[in-house]
Amino acid sequence: MIKYLQIFLLVLLTACSTSRPEIDVACEIDDNYNYILKWDLYPRLDGDVKIYRSINPDFFDTKSAPACICNINDNQVRIPDNGDLHRYYFLLRFDNKFDVVTGPRAERLKYVQNFRDIGGYKGKDNKHIRWGMIYRSGNLDSLDEMSVERLKLMGIRTLIDFRDSEDVQKPSGKLNLENVINLPGSLHYREALRTRIMNNEILKGDATVFMQDLNVALSACGKNAFKSMFNQLLVEDNYPVILSCSYGKDYTGFAVALLLAALGVQKDDIVSDYVLTNSYFDKQTVRSIDIKECNTKSQEALTKILTADPMYLTFVYSRLEKEYGSISNYLEKELGLTTEKRKHLKQILLK
């Protein structure tokens, strides 16, 4: 009996030792374009991590020497910039058993607000959104030459611009985009908002209500735009795609929240992506309103409006769930995203 128990425990311990740990990986780019990779494992795992680099997130040459080998318990490593303009992705192989693919959430592009990849988020069936397929961004009106080259090397084919007609500018022909699609959010709110702020008619509390109502209005008045967006995202030849508006915040923020929901990403991750705008959007660059001309209370209100507060998104989520029963029902009933279309979208974007 003891002998069989010992064998059982040995098999159990062996199985436990080979089960995949929970692995969280992040990638950042510093001011010198070096990549900083960080990771955390639970339970703790000893051994080495081999790091492979590629410009194609779907292919890594693991038969060649890795870019770096270090101890798993180092928990981070710096991969120096190699001097070219490509966007790189990384495969981390832990203890020669467990692979994780990652890339930088945000690329450092000059004169572009809030540009970032929405790859890596977990969808349904433990699959993740593919890196390098879909980006979100502020407008691309003022790119410098280096940023143009970096974007071209990403192979981006399609720009979907949610700006209203009065704000739209044609992107640089140097980007070699195959499709430039304007799908206006159709709220035309910016000039009226500017007038109210300059007249000191909006206080901080008003700003919160305004932004919540803006997202509710988008869910109603922007249905045609978002329905068309999903139709474009169902065409595989359109990828990679950039979703864009003036600052990559309001129209784009709501559009990306709908897309992540359609892919089965958890609400907490959707909200986390929404508030990342606060890290990649410089409020000081907003030119439509001279904040110095406002009084203190109006400055506070403007700051609130330019902030991606989770309350703005969770408020409209609650409204849609109450009215439609779920976000999925809203996507199907109002945006035409049927079960079959969602399945096809996941086949394109999840891996």
PyMOL commands that set and color helices and strands:
alter all, ss='L'
color gray80, all
select helices_A, chain A and resi 2-18+72-74+124-126+145-153+173-175+190-198+204-221+223-233+236-238+251-262+267-275+277-280+283-285+291-293+296-305+310-324+327-335+339-349
alter helices_A, ss='H'
color red, helices_A
select strands_A, chain A and resi 22-29+35-42+48-54+68-71+76-79+89-94+98-102+116-117+134-137+158-161+179-182+241-244
alter strands_A, ss='S'
color yellow, strands_A
deselect
rebuild
show_as cartoon
